[in-house]
Amino acid sequence: MIGIAREQSLPEISRFLTQHNYTYPLAADPHREAYKQFAALGIPRSYVVSPDGIILFQSVGYDPKEFDSMIQMIAKELARLGVH
């Protein structure tokens, strides 16, 4: 998992991670370069990408049912890959 911080710099991200005690990777996208590749509007966006680069799941915004679907998709893909 990697989070992409749209419009934030690396120092801003570092402070945020420290303040909230997050341990997952967070990448800076201060000029929206990554964001432009996937969207014109709407955050958060979630993608599950297979090891061969196929988008298996995508969503815009947050909905608990959709989030549960994403978790199930990840579990299914990890099982298919033999990852426990």
N, C-alpha and C positions, 0 to 999 in steps of 0.2 A: 504494500500500500504506500502510496505517496500522495501527499496533499500539494496542491499548487496554489500559492498565494498570489492572487491576481492583484496587481498594482502595488505590491509590497516589496521592499528591499530586503536583502539578506539580514542586515542589522535589525530591522523591524521583526522579521520572522524569528530571529534568535531570541529577542526579548519576549515575544509571544509564547514560544515554546517553553522558555524558562518560567514565565509567570503562571502558565497553566499546567506545567509538569507533563507535557506531551513528550512522547518518546518516538513517535513515528516520523519518517522523513517528510520534510516540507520544503518545497522548492520555490524560489522567487520567480515571479513573472511580472516584473515592474512595468514592462511595456506591452503587456497582454499578447506576447508572441505565441505562447502555447494556447491561450484562451481563443485567439483568432482561428486556430486550427480546428476547433471543435464547436464554437458557438458564437453567436452574435449577441445573445441576451440570455440571462438566467443563470443564477448560481444559488445553491451549490449544484454542481453536476457530478454525477458518479458514473464511472465506467469500470467494467470488468473486462480485461483484455487477456486473451489466451496467450500461452507462450509463443504461438506462431503469429501473433499480431491481430487476431480476429476479435472484434468487439462482441462480447457475449451478452453484455447487459449495459444499458445506459438509462439514466434518469435525470430529470431536471427538478430542482427543488427537493423538499423532504416530505415524504409520506411514510408513516410507519409500516403500512402494508407493503409498499414498494421496497422499503428498506429490508423487510423480512424476506421478500422475494430475492433480493440481491444476495443476502446471506445464504439462502438455500442454493442459489446458483453457484456461489463460491464453494460451498461444501460439496456440491455435486461434481464440480470441476476438479477440486482437489482429490476427491475419491477416484475419479476417472484417471487422474495422473498418478495415483498410488501414494499420495502425500497424506500423512496422518497428522 
